[in-house]
Amino acid sequence: MLEGERKPPSMRIRSIDYLRGLCILVMIVTHVLSFWSTYDSLWLFIVEGIFFGSVGEVGFVLLSGIGFGFSWVKQRQAGVTTRDQILKSFSHTMILLIFSIGFNIGFSYLEKEEDFGFFPWMILQTLAISRLLALLFTKVKKVPRLLIALGVIAFGSLLLNWINFGKPLNPPDPLLDSLNTFLFVLLYQPLAYYPILVFFPFFLIGSVLGEDFGKVTINQVKPAELVKQWLIIGLCLLAAGLLLGLQLEPRFPLVSQTPYNGRQLIEIIRRNPVLQITAYPLLLDLNSYAWSLFFSGLDILLFLSFFRTLDVNPNKDINQYSVKRNFLNLYGRYSLTIYLGHYALFLLPFELDASILWLVDIGVVLLIYYVILQLDKIGNGKISIEFVIGVFGEWIYKKIKRIATKIPTNSTESLL
């Protein structure tokens, strides 16, 4: 810590780690089904991933936003100035962005992906840019910020249709086609992963949720009152996603045939002779507005359930050691380490049938838990990507801090 700087008090909402652990667990299961499936078994990846995978990826970004908002409240309560909060967040984000660039290069090379473009929206890059964008909204109040997030969800889907999913128009228009391609590459490519215009709203919603529940830990708000407010918000988002994604009137599109998600899901699912479907609801079309509303609402409700169980009414008889190294808790505290590390397994060129994939999936999940458990026993959190980002982020923060002290505070805060 720099001289005269107060350290934020140690506060932690256990439900964030537990639910993050569940999300990363689901993502690992989905990735194993994707990377190690035979051609004819890929349907299993889609059937599992279209719902549970969506819960995992939307939840992971939402929880990152919750952590961002919670940390913001914690530091503000400790007396950290707005400028110092911005500098610290920026410093840590730069390290995350460096990791994301390395990850993107390695992933696109190993997978020989040709549609990644020069700035591919993989999860680490999306989280890093979302953190930077969220700094612009820290002074925006709760309701306007939520409305902005909903507006971005609507605009993101509309723009994707307006630019024809980055494909040439029919008949071709050289000027419009070039503009459409540019916007698609800048904001959506690759569509099958974590396009910023689709996933940033989840982070922004999470930042509001995190700030609200951060106030609970400093006794500014009663937990029951806050849970009730967010229960209404979560149910409204869930209901909106259902109504828009399961439309019954014939004048509205009931199904999705030009997928928002960038994958031909129907073609893959039909590789199973039993699952001969011809269309699926917009609700299950990854990256669509209905999908965004439904799964953001569902993940909010999941968080509230975890919060009530683990933070409002915790079991006081549970041994603290077992809590710290509980399966989901450990997965959550090492989520970035697990996410980056588990890709090393996919260097093994397995092609497995659907009948055995589930057993292998369980084995991978248990193996990762065992490895992380041993690392935690040895290093107590210091052998992790999270720790590296914290250490180097703090180092950059101190360097910038010394430079920023020469700049008047008012001139910096006026930029926000």
matplotlib code that plots the C-alpha trace (Angstrom):
import matplotlib.pyplot as plt

x = [0.0, 1.1, 1.8, -1.4, -3.6, -6.2, -6.7, -10.3, -11.8, -11.9, -15.4, -16.5, -19.9, -19.5, -22.3, -20.2, -17.5, -19.9, -22.0, -18.9, -17.6, -20.8, -20.6, -17.0, -17.9, -20.7, -18.4, -15.8, -18.4, -19.6, -16.1, -15.2, -18.4, -17.3, -13.6, -13.6, -16.8, -16.8, -18.5, -21.7, -21.7, -21.6, -25.4, -24.7, -22.7, -25.5, -28.2, -26.3, -24.7, -27.8, -29.3, -26.7, -23.8, -25.8, -26.4, -22.6, -21.3, -23.9, -23.5, -19.7, -19.8, -22.7, -20.7, -17.6, -19.7, -21.0, -17.4, -16.5, -19.5, -18.9, -15.2, -16.1, -18.4, -15.8, -13.0, -15.3, -16.3, -12.6, -12.1, -10.4, -10.9, -12.7, -9.5, -7.6, -10.4, -10.2, -6.5, -6.5, -9.2, -7.5, -4.2, -5.6, -7.6, -4.5, -2.9, -6.1, -6.0, -2.4, -3.5, -6.4, -4.2, -1.9, -4.9, -6.5, -3.3, -2.7, -6.3, -6.7, -3.4, -4.1, -7.7, -6.7, -9.6, -9.8, -12.8, -11.3, -10.2, -7.7, -9.5, -11.5, -14.1, -13.1, -14.1, -11.0, -11.0, -14.7, -14.2, -11.3, -13.1, -16.3, -14.3, -13.0, -16.4, -18.0, -15.8, -17.8, -21.0, -19.8, -21.6, -24.8, -27.6, -29.2, -32.3, -30.7, -27.8, -30.2, -32.1, -28.9, -28.0, -31.5, -31.0, -27.7, -29.3, -32.0, -29.5, -27.0, -29.6, -31.0, -27.6, -26.6, -29.7, -29.1, -25.5, -26.8, -24.6, -21.5, -22.5, -22.7, -26.1, -28.2, -27.8, -24.3, -23.6, -19.8, -20.1, -22.7, -21.0, -17.7, -19.4, -21.3, -18.1, -16.2, -18.9, -19.3, -15.5, -15.3, -18.3, -19.2, -16.5, -16.4, -20.1, -20.1, -18.0, -18.4, -19.2, -18.9, -22.2, -24.0, -22.1, -21.3, -24.9, -24.6, -21.5, -23.2, -26.3, -23.9, -22.1, -25.3, -26.2, -22.7, -22.9, -26.3, -25.2, -21.9, -24.0, -25.5, -22.0, -21.6, -25.2, -26.5, -29.4, -31.4, -30.7, -34.4, -35.4, -32.6, -33.4, -37.0, -36.1, -33.8, -36.2, -38.7, -36.0, -34.9, -38.4, -39.2, -36.2, -37.0, -40.6, -39.6, -37.2, -40.0, -42.6, -40.3, -38.7, -41.8, -44.1, -47.4, -48.8, -48.1, -47.2, -44.1, -41.2, -41.7, -38.4, -34.9, -33.6, -30.7, -28.9, -27.6, -25.1, -23.0, -23.5, -25.9, -27.4, -30.2, -27.9, -25.7, -28.6, -30.1, -27.0, -28.8, -31.5, -34.0, -33.7, -35.1, -36.1, -36.6, -36.5, -36.0, -37.4, -35.7, -35.3, -32.6, -30.9, -27.6, -26.9, -30.5, -32.4, -34.8, -31.9, -30.1, -33.1, -34.1, -30.6, -29.7, -32.9, -32.3, -28.7, -29.9, -32.4, -29.7, -27.5, -30.3, -30.8, -27.1, -27.0, -29.9, -28.5, -24.8, -24.8, -28.1, -28.8, -25.4, -24.9, -22.7, -21.8, -19.8, -16.1, -14.3, -11.7, -14.3, -16.0, -12.8, -12.0, -15.5, -15.8, -17.7, -15.9, -12.5, -13.7, -14.9, -11.8, -9.6, -12.0, -9.6, -6.8, -9.1, -10.5, -7.1, -5.5, -8.2, -7.6, -4.2, -6.2, -7.7, -4.2, -4.9, -6.5, -9.4, -12.5, -15.1, -18.5, -21.5, -21.9, -18.5, -18.2, -20.1, -17.8, -14.7, -16.4, -16.8, -13.2, -11.9, -14.0, -12.6, -9.0, -9.2, -10.5, -7.7, -5.0, -6.5, -6.9, -3.2, -2.2, -4.4, -2.8, 0.7, 0.3, -3.0, -4.1, -0.7, -0.3, -3.0, -3.7, -5.8, -2.8, -0.5, -3.1, -3.4, 0.4, 1.2, -1.9, -0.9, 2.6, 1.2, -1.2, 1.6, 3.6, 0.6, -0.3, 3.1, 2.6, -1.1, -0.3, 1.1, -2.2, -5.0, -7.8, -10.5, -9.1, -9.2, -12.6, -14.1, -13.4, -15.9]
y = [0.0, 3.6, 5.9, 7.3, 4.9, 2.9, -0.8, -1.8, -4.0, -7.7, -8.5, -11.3, -12.5, -16.3, -16.7, -14.9, -17.5, -20.5, -19.4, -18.5, -22.0, -23.5, -21.4, -22.4, -26.0, -25.9, -24.2, -27.0, -29.7, -27.9, -27.5, -31.2, -32.1, -29.7, -30.5, -34.2, -35.2, -37.3, -35.7, -37.6, -36.9, -33.1, -33.0, -33.8, -30.6, -28.5, -30.1, -29.5, -26.2, -24.5, -24.3, -25.1, -23.6, -20.4, -20.3, -20.7, -18.2, -15.5, -16.1, -15.9, -12.4, -11.3, -12.4, -10.6, -7.4, -8.2, -8.5, -5.2, -3.4, -5.0, -4.0, -0.5, -0.1, -1.8, 0.6, 3.7, 2.6, 2.4, 6.1, 5.4, 8.4, 8.0, 8.7, 6.0, 3.5, 4.3, 3.9, 0.7, -0.8, 0.3, -1.2, -4.6, -4.5, -3.9, -7.1, -9.0, -7.6, -8.7, -12.2, -12.1, -11.1, -14.1, -16.4, -15.2, -15.7, -19.2, -20.3, -19.1, -20.7, -24.1, -24.2, -22.8, -20.4, -18.3, -16.1, -14.6, -11.3, -8.9, -8.4, -11.6, -11.4, -14.3, -14.2, -12.6, -9.8, -9.2, -9.1, -6.7, -4.3, -4.5, -3.5, -0.4, 0.5, 0.0, 2.8, 5.2, 4.2, 4.2, 7.6, 6.5, 5.6, 2.2, 2.5, 4.5, 2.0, -0.9, 0.8, 1.4, -2.3, -3.2, -0.7, -2.2, -5.7, -4.4, -2.4, -5.3, -7.6, -5.0, -3.9, -7.6, -7.9, -4.5, -5.5, -8.8, -10.8, -9.5, -11.3, -9.6, -8.2, -9.7, -7.9, -6.9, -3.3, -2.7, 0.3, -1.2, -4.6, -3.0, -1.1, -4.2, -6.3, -3.6, -3.3, -7.1, -7.6, -4.7, -5.6, -9.3, -11.5, -14.4, -14.6, -18.0, -16.8, -13.6, -10.6, -7.4, -5.8, -8.9, -9.6, -6.1, -5.6, -8.7, -7.1, -3.8, -5.3, -7.3, -4.1, -2.6, -5.8, -5.9, -2.3, -3.0, -6.1, -4.5, -2.1, -5.0, -5.9, -2.4, -2.4, 0.3, -1.8, -4.7, -8.0, -9.0, -5.6, -5.9, -9.5, -8.5, -5.7, -7.9, -10.8, -8.5, -7.4, -11.0, -12.3, -9.4, -10.2, -13.9, -13.3, -10.8, -13.4, -16.1, -13.8, -12.6, -16.0, -18.1, -15.9, -17.4, -14.9, -15.8, -12.2, -12.6, -15.0, -18.0, -19.7, -18.8, -20.0, -17.5, -18.1, -15.2, -17.6, -18.3, -22.0, -24.2, -25.7, -27.6, -29.2, -30.4, -31.6, -33.6, -35.8, -37.7, -39.6, -39.2, -35.4, -34.5, -31.0, -28.3, -25.1, -23.9, -20.9, -17.6, -18.0, -20.7, -18.8, -17.7, -13.9, -13.0, -10.4, -13.0, -15.3, -12.3, -11.3, -14.8, -16.0, -12.8, -13.0, -16.7, -16.0, -13.2, -15.5, -18.1, -15.5, -14.5, -18.2, -18.6, -15.3, -16.3, -19.7, -18.8, -15.2, -14.4, -17.7, -19.5, -22.8, -21.8, -25.4, -25.8, -26.0, -22.9, -25.1, -27.1, -23.9, -22.4, -25.6, -26.6, -27.9, -24.9, -22.4, -23.5, -23.6, -20.0, -18.6, -20.1, -19.5, -17.7, -20.2, -23.1, -21.4, -20.8, -24.1, -26.5, -25.7, -27.5, -30.8, -30.2, -30.5, -34.2, -35.3, -37.3, -38.1, -39.8, -41.1, -39.7, -42.9, -42.3, -38.5, -38.0, -40.3, -38.5, -35.2, -36.2, -37.4, -34.0, -32.1, -34.2, -34.0, -30.2, -30.0, -32.3, -30.2, -26.9, -28.3, -29.2, -25.8, -24.1, -26.2, -25.3, -21.7, -20.6, -18.7, -17.5, -20.1, -18.7, -16.3, -14.3, -13.7, -12.8, -10.2, -8.8, -8.5, -7.0, -4.9, -3.4, -2.8, -0.9, 1.0, 2.3, 3.4, 5.3, 6.6, 8.4, 10.0, 10.8, 12.6, 15.4, 15.8, 17.8, 15.5, 17.7, 17.5, 13.7, 13.3, 15.8, 13.3, 10.8]
z = [0.0, -0.7, 2.2, 3.7, 1.8, 3.7, 3.0, 2.3, 5.0, 4.3, 3.2, 0.9, -0.3, -0.4, -2.9, -5.6, -5.3, -5.1, -8.1, -10.1, -9.3, -10.6, -13.8, -14.5, -13.8, -16.4, -18.9, -18.5, -19.0, -22.1, -23.5, -23.0, -24.9, -27.7, -28.0, -27.5, -29.4, -32.5, -35.5, -34.9, -31.1, -31.3, -30.8, -27.1, -26.8, -28.3, -26.2, -23.0, -24.0, -25.4, -21.8, -19.2, -21.2, -21.5, -17.7, -17.3, -19.8, -19.0, -15.3, -15.4, -17.0, -14.7, -11.7, -12.9, -13.0, -9.5, -8.3, -9.9, -8.3, -4.9, -5.0, -5.9, -2.8, -0.6, -1.6, -1.4, 2.1, 3.0, 2.0, -1.4, -3.7, -7.0, -8.9, -7.0, -7.6, -11.4, -11.4, -9.5, -11.7, -14.9, -13.7, -13.0, -16.2, -18.3, -16.9, -17.7, -21.2, -21.7, -20.6, -23.0, -26.0, -25.3, -24.8, -28.1, -30.1, -28.6, -29.0, -32.6, -33.6, -32.0, -33.3, -36.7, -36.5, -39.6, -38.6, -35.4, -37.0, -35.5, -32.2, -31.3, -28.6, -26.4, -22.8, -21.2, -23.7, -23.3, -19.5, -19.8, -22.1, -20.1, -17.0, -18.8, -20.2, -16.7, -15.3, -17.5, -15.6, -12.0, -11.3, -13.2, -10.8, -10.5, -12.7, -15.5, -15.6, -15.8, -18.6, -20.5, -20.2, -21.6, -24.4, -25.4, -25.4, -27.8, -29.9, -30.1, -31.6, -34.0, -35.2, -35.9, -38.1, -39.8, -40.8, -42.0, -39.6, -41.4, -44.6, -48.1, -49.1, -51.9, -54.3, -53.3, -52.3, -52.0, -49.7, -47.3, -47.4, -46.3, -43.5, -42.3, -42.3, -40.4, -37.7, -37.4, -37.0, -34.5, -32.3, -32.8, -34.3, -33.6, -33.0, -31.5, -28.5, -26.4, -28.6, -26.6, -27.7, -26.5, -23.2, -21.9, -20.7, -18.4, -16.9, -16.5, -14.8, -12.5, -11.5, -10.2, -8.4, -6.9, -5.7, -4.1, -2.3, -1.3, 0.8, 2.7, 4.0, 5.5, 6.9, 4.6, 3.3, 4.8, 2.9, 2.7, 1.2, -1.5, -2.3, -2.9, -5.2, -7.3, -7.2, -9.1, -11.5, -12.2, -12.7, -15.1, -17.2, -17.2, -18.1, -20.9, -22.3, -22.2, -23.9, -26.6, -27.1, -27.2, -29.3, -30.3, -32.7, -36.3, -37.3, -35.0, -35.8, -33.6, -34.4, -35.4, -38.7, -39.1, -35.8, -33.8, -32.3, -35.4, -35.3, -37.3, -34.3, -36.0, -38.4, -35.5, -33.4, -36.3, -36.2, -33.6, -35.5, -32.6, -32.5, -36.0, -35.2, -37.9, -35.8, -32.2, -30.2, -30.3, -26.5, -27.1, -29.9, -28.2, -28.5, -29.4, -27.3, -25.9, -24.9, -23.3, -21.2, -20.1, -19.0, -17.3, -15.3, -14.5, -13.3, -11.1, -9.5, -9.0, -7.3, -5.0, -4.1, -3.3, -1.4, 0.9, 1.6, 2.0, 3.2, 4.8, 6.5, 6.6, 8.3, 11.3, 12.1, 8.9, 9.5, 8.1, 6.4, 4.6, 3.5, 2.1, 0.2, -0.7, -4.3, -5.7, -3.5, -4.7, -8.3, -7.9, -6.2, -9.0, -11.9, -14.2, -13.5, -14.2, -17.3, -18.9, -17.6, -18.7, -22.3, -22.0, -21.8, -25.3, -26.8, -26.4, -29.7, -28.3, -30.3, -28.0, -28.5, -26.7, -24.6, -22.8, -23.0, -19.7, -17.8, -19.2, -18.3, -14.7, -14.6, -15.9, -13.3, -10.5, -11.8, -12.0, -8.4, -7.2, -8.9, -7.6, -4.1, -4.0, -5.3, -2.7, 0.1, -1.1, -2.0, -0.3, -3.4, -4.5, -7.2, -9.5, -12.4, -10.0, -7.7, -10.7, -12.0, -8.5, -7.9, -11.3, -11.3, -7.9, -9.3, -12.3, -10.0, -7.8, -10.9, -12.3, -8.9, -8.6, -12.0, -11.3, -8.0, -10.2, -11.9, -10.1, -8.8, -10.3, -13.8, -13.7, -12.2, -14.7, -17.4, -16.0]

ax = plt.figure().add_subplot(projection="3d")
ax.plot(x, y, z, "-o")
ax.set_aspect("equal")
plt.show()
